[in-house]
Structures are given as C-alpha cells and as structure tokens.
Amino acid sequence: MEPPRLRQRQDCCEKPGQVQDANDEAEKEGRKERPVSGDGMHHPCCRSFLASPFWKCTTLVVVGFTPVFGMCLAMPELLAALEIPPWSLMWTSNFLFGSWISVQFLFNFIATQWTDPGGCKSIKPPHEVTGQFALGRAADAPQLLYAPNWCQKCAHWKPPRSHHCSMCKRCVLRMDHHCPFTGNCIGMRNHGHFILFYIFSFLGVSYSLVLCLAAVWTASYFSRFTTAAGAKLYENQRWISQQTHIVSGLNSMLLSVLLEVLHRNGITILVQLGASIMAMVAVAATGTPALHLAWTNTTTMEKLFPMKEYVQLKEQVYCPIGPGFYRQSGRENLKVILGDRWWLRLLFPVRGSVDQGEALAPRPSKEGCLSCSLRIVRAIRTPLTIGTRRGRSPL
C-alpha cells in the first residue's frame, strides 16, 4: 500500500491544490542510504556495540558503583562517623532507606536497558484506508485526526508521536529519544523506568551527599589547632601548599579538611564523597531536562524537531502541532508515562503497565483543543486564507 499524498506547507495550514507532500522529507531520508563507514554512531559496528550486552553491563557497573559501594562499604563507616550505635533504630532506618533507594535505582536502570520500548509495525490505524489515527477527545472538544504519517523505511503507518529510530532500525511507539548510555530507545514501555531511574538518582545521590557532608562536619576541622595529630596534619598541608604554590585560600582549607577526614574516618568516606559529587553533576546535567520534559508531556523529539507532525482540520487541510500540544497537568503527564500503578512503582521495584491506548490516541491539551477549534472555524469560513501562529501557542 502506498501512502496518500498529503498536501502541506512548512509554515502554515494548507489550501487544497497549493501545497506540497507532507512526506517529502521522510521519503528523501528513506531513499538515502547511510554510508557503510564514517558515520559515527550509525556505523554498523558502533551500533551493534552500543546495543550489545557487554556495553549494557559496562554502563551498569559505572552507574552502580556509587550505590553498591555506598551500601556495602561506606554506609557502616558513615553511620559510625556520625556516632550512631549499630542496630539501633536510627541505624536500621538509615540502612533500610539507603537499601530501598539503591534497589529502586538499579532496578529501573536495568529495566530501562532491557525493556522493549514498543514497536509500531503491527499497529493498524482506525482509518486504515487513509492511514489516520484519531486523537483523544476532551469534553466539548472536536474530534481531531492525526495526519497520515507513512514510514518509508518500515513501510507502515506511524501512530502519533512515533518516530523511526536510525539506531534501532524501526519505528518506536511514542519515542522520546535513543539513549546510547543505556543502549536502548526510550519509548512508551520503558519511559516510566527511565524517569524513575532519574528520580531515585536524585534522591539517592542527595542522601549520600548529606551523610558524607555530615561525616565531614563531625570530623571537627577546627580540632587541628588543639590536637597533636591535627597540628601535624596542618603542618604537612602547609608544607604542600608552600612547595606547589597551587593550593591557597579555599583550596588550602579544603585540603586540610580532606586530610583530617582521611585521618579520622579513612579513605572510604572520601571515595564515597567524590563519587557522589560526580554523580550529582552527571544526574543534574542529564536528569533535569528529562524530568522537565516528562512533567510537561513533551518528548525530546518534539522539542528538537517541532512542527513535524500535523492534525487534520478538514479534508486536505492540515495544521502543524508544537511541543505543548499534549500538555496536561503535571500529575496527569506523569501518570501517562508511569501508568495507573504509578504509586506502586514509587514504593516497590515493579514493572509498569502503560495503557497503549494513551499512546495511540494521545489527548490534546485544553489550549490545543481551543486553538484547533478556532482554526477549524477559520478553515470553514475562509478556506483560502488560513494561516498558523508560531510562538508559545501549542499549535
């Protein structure tokens, strides 16, 4: 079956007879064969390596170092440095809380790696002749149809918010992006695990930093002036500072603190502190944008490539939609990703059950429905002078 010839322009809603093919860009990309070599991550060898079990196990070891090292080695020393009696209520509570965060973090990261994000090949559109999917309908809102979107490479219709992944060589249902670090696409079925992985990353790294900084504080930095051992460490630090001419000011203070912590608590706490700081930088840099997009129900693909999808206003008249077209309240947006059992997934390491209907028929936001209603009226009244708006509008 060949896809229908959609008519549209890049910057405005279309007039029948004065528009161009909506799939021109996709068809051109489909005709282009990627070179066998010299194409970065799309090279067959690189693509196979990034999807291999060896790479996934390697990244698991990297991200799992901080929680595993922290719970097995650093946690007992941290609690001892804080002078918490072993097996007391406070000691047990901290150990159980840290174990819960670590298990949730590792489980969701592994689930993100190995869960199939969801494919589109076997999904048929309700309007199979024209290849159109019906979007979700809100109260007092018109029924909108998703413009036919044909994948030239996979030779099937693409549902709303689905994209073809050049790394996985298939279309992914409600694709967010391809994550080379996890070696998997982030789509409908594993997006919730991906978000929970970042949530427990923030929670776990913050908890680790609090314990480490509390241990540093109890190391009594100012005791160096009153104890012989502290005075000896301070003299050694001064000698290092004079010899290198690099350590001064805050660096001098930091070095003396680290030396005293090392003297009093050993190297384990320093390793955990350094690992937690590096993990916090990495998680903040990559996790903050991911959580913000999830809160606003916007995929990475929609942010990077806005106005690439269309809805039908009337026959042969289509309008591009922007990143905020599906935005609901923050709680509803997370529920779409995490599923109805979102509260259970926050408490226990369980797999989620996401409603596929939400992915096949996403519900537009109130602003998006209102804007579509106004444009439909304009399309009916003045079919030859229809235009779209840019800016903050979801359309």
N, C-alpha and C positions, 0 to 999 in steps of 0.2 A: 504494500500500500504506500502510495506516495503522499507526502504531507500536502495540505492545501496551501494555496498561495495567499499568505496574509499580506495585507497592504498597510504600510505604516511609514511614517517619517520619524526622524530622530527626536525632534523637539516638540512635537505637537500631536494632538489627536488627528485622525486621518479622515480624508474625504474620499469616497469611492472614486476610483479612476485616476487619482492623483497621488498615489502612494507607492512605496516600494516594498519588496518582500521582507517580511519580518525575520525570516530565517536566512537571509543572505549571509550575515556574519557567521552564523553557525555552519552553514554549508561550505563557506570558504575555509573555515577552520577544519571541517571534516575532510575536505579534499587535500589539505596539506598533510603530507607525510612527514613525521618528525624524523630528523636525521638519526642515523644509527649511532653516531658518536658525537661528542662535543656539545651535548645538550643538557649538561648539568644533571639535576635530579631526575630528568626524564630519560636519561640513558638507561637502557635495559638492565645493565649490571647494577647501577646505582639503585634503580627502582626495586630490583629483586633483593638487594642487600637491606634496604630500609624497611622492607616488609618481611624480612626473614626472622625466624625465632631467635637467632643469635643477637640481632640488633635489639629486639624487644627485651631480651633478658639483660642485655647490657644497660639499657636505659632504666630497667627496673632496679638493677644494682645501684645505679647512680642516685636515683630518687629515693631508694630505700635505705641508703646509708644513714641519713640523719635519724629517722625514727627507730631503726633497728639498733644502731649504736647507742642512741639515747636511752632506749628502754633496757637494753641488756647491760650496758656498762656505765653510762653517765647518770641515769636516774638514781641508783643507790648512792652514788657519791654526792649527787646534788642534794638529796634529802639528808644525808649525813652532814654535809656542809651547812645546811640550814638548821642543824641540831634537832631534827625530828626523830623521835625514838622509833626504832624499827618495829613494824607490825602494829603500830598504834593506829587510831582511827584516821588521823591526818596522813600518816604514811601510806596506809592502804588506799585511801581516797585518791591521793595523787597518783599512785601506781595504777589503779584501775582506770582513772581518767586518761592518763597517758597511753595506756594499752588500747583503750577504746578508740582514741583518735588515730593511733598508728594502724590499727586493723582496718578502720574505715578508709583511711588514706590509701593503704596498699591495695585493698580490695577494689576500690573504684578505679585506681590506676590500671590494675591488671584487667578489669572489666572493659575499660576504655580501649586497651590494646587488642583484646581478643574477641570483642563482641562485633558481630556483623552490623554495620551501620544501617543497613536496609537498602535493598535494590528496587528498581522500578520496572524491570523487564517484564514481569508477569502481571503488572497492573494495567487494567484497561480503563479508559475514560468512560464516564457515563454516556457521553455523546461521542460514541466511537467513530461515527462517520466523519464528523468534523474534528475530532480529537480534543474536545473541550472538557475540562473539569469544572464542576460547579463549586464555587467558594461557599464557605459557611455563611449563613444568613442570620443577621441580628434582627431584633424586633424593630418593626417599622422601617425596614431597610429593603432596597430592591435586591432581587436575586442576580448576582454577578457571575459571569462566566469567565474563566481563565482562558486567555487567548491560546489557540493551538500552538504547541511548542514541540517540534519534532527534533529528535536527536539523530543526526545523520550518521554518527558512528555506531550507535547501538541499534538504530532502525526501529525505534518505538516512540510513542508519545511520552513526554515528560510531564509529571504532575507539577502542581505549583511548588515553587521554592526548591525544586530539584535541579541538580546540575551534573554535568558529566565530569568525572574526575580523571584527569590525564595520567595520574599515578596508578589508580586502581583499574583504569580502562573500563569503566562502567558508569552508569548514572546512579547517583546516590539520592535516596529519598530525604528531603529537607536537609540538604547538605549545608553544613556550616563552613568547613574547610578541611583540607587534608593536613594532618599533623604528622610531620616526619619524625618527631621525637617519640611519639607513641607507635609509629609505623602503621597507622590506620586512619581512615577517614572519620570525621566526626559528623554523624548523621542522626537520623531520627532515633535509632535504637540505642546508641551509646552516648548521645549528647548529655543525658542526665548524669551518667557516670563521670563524664568529663567535667561537668560543673561541680559535682560533689567532690571530685578529686581536688579541685582548687579550693573549695570551701574548707575542707579538712586540712589542706595545706596551710592556709592562712591560720586556722585555729591551732594546728599543731606547732607550727614554727613560732607563733606568738607565745604559746605556752612554754616552749623550750627557752625562748629568749628571757621570759620572766624569771624562770628558775635559775638560768645561768647568771643573769644580772643580780638576782638576789644573793646567789652564792658569792659573786664578786664583792658585793656590798658587805657581806658578813666576813669577808677576808680581812676587814679592818685595814684599809690602805694607810691610814694615819698612824697605825701602830708601829710603823717603821722607825718612828722617832723615839720610841720607848722600849723597844726590844732589841737585843743584841743581834738576833738573826735578821730583823728588819733593817737595822742600821747597816749590816754587812751587805745586804741586797741593794740598799740605796747607794752605798759607795761603789758597788760594782756597776750599777746603772749609770752613775755619774762618770765613771771611767769610760764606759762605752760611748757615752754622749760626747766626751771630750775627744776621743780618738776618731770617731767617724765624722763629727761636725754635721751630722744629719738630724739626730734626734734632739729636739728642742721644744719648749713650750708644752703644748698638749701632747705631742708625741712622747716627750720625756715623762710626763705624768702617766700616760697610757702604758709605757714600757714598765715603769715601776709597779703599776697595778698588776700587770700580767706576771711579772716576776714574783710578786708576793702571792698571787693566786696560785701560781705554779708551785711555789714553796709550800703553801698551806694545803692545797687541795689536789695537787698532781696535774698531770697533763690531760687527763680525761675530760675534765670540765672545760679546759681551754679548747680542745678539739671540738667538743660539742658546741661551744660558743661560736667558734669560727664557722663551723658547718651551718649553724642556724642563721648566722648573718648572711652568708652566701645564698642560702636557700630563700631567705626573705627577699633579697634583692631580685632573684630569679622569679619567684612567685608573684611579687608585686608588679614586675615588668610585664609578665605574660598573663597573669590571672586577672588583674584589674580590668583590662579591656574585655576579656572573655565574660566575666561576671556582669559587666555593664551591658554588653550586647544581649546576654540572656535575660536580664531584668527588663530590657526594652523590647524583647521578642524580635530581635534583628540578627540575622546571620552575618557572618563575616563576608560571605559572598555578596550579600545585599549591600553591605557597607562599601566594599571595594568596587563593586560594579553596579551602581544604582541605575534605575530606569532601564533595566534589561528585560523586565517582564511586563506583560500587558494584561489588562482586563478589557472585556468587550462591553462597550456602551450600547451599541446596537449593531445590526448586521453590517459587517465590513467597516466598522468604526471602532478603533481600539485606542486605549489610553495607557501610557506607561505609569508604573507604580514605583514609589520610592521606598526607602528603608523603613519608614514608620507606618507603612500601610497596615500591618498586622498587630500593631502595638495595643495591648490591653493594660490592665493594672499589673503592677509588678508581681503580685501573688498569682494572678491568672497566667502570666507569662511563664513563671517557673513551674506552675502546675502542668502546662503544656509540655514542658521538657521532662519533668520528673514523673509525670503520670499521677493517677489518683492516689496512689500509695506513697506520696511524697513524704509524709510524716514518718512512715515506717522506714523509708530509706535513710532518713536523717538519724534514726535511732539505731538501726541494725544494718550490717553489711548484706543486703539482699538485692537481687536484681529487680529492675523496674519493669512495669508493664505499661508501655506507652500506647495510647489509642491511635491506631493507624489512620482512623477517620479524621483526626485532627490534622494529620499531615496531608491527607489527600484533599481535604476541604477546609483550609485554614480560614478563620473568621476575621474579617477586616475590622479595623478599629472604628469607633464612632465617627471620628474625623474623616476616615477614609470613606465610610458609607455616605456621609453627608456630602463630601466632595464629589463622589460618584453620582449621587442623586442630582446635584446641581448640573453636572456635566451632561447627564442623560437628558435633562430638560433642555439644556442649550443645544444638544445634538438634534433633538426633535424639532425645536423651533428654528434654529439657524444651522442647518447641516453643512453649509458651505463656509462657515466662519468659525469653526471650532478650534480652540487652542488650549494648551495646558499651561499650568503655572509651575514655576520652579521655586526653590527656597525651602521654607520649613514645612510646606504642605506635604502630607503623606503621599500625595499623587504628583 
